[in-house]
């Protein structure tokens, strides 16, 4: 498990959760355990920053996207997910 700190647009206090990974789907960011159990979920627009501690596994980040996305939207979502993974230190 990793300690993940989340900054929210509507709060001055950061929230801290324990999770293995997060995924973005249908405008929501969900944080889950290694076996896929939901830990927390926030609307994507509410989150301003996600920061994980050094215990983040160097494994894979799972991102589910809706099959109905147009190619240009899929490229935008993929780029955003890559940027977030780099920010979390999952890719070096």
Secondary structure, 3 states (H helix, E strand, C coil): CEEEEEEECCCCCCEEEEECEEEEECCEEEEECCCCCEEEEEEHHHEEEEEECCCCCCCCCCCCCCCCCCHHHHHHHHHHHHHHHHHCCCCC
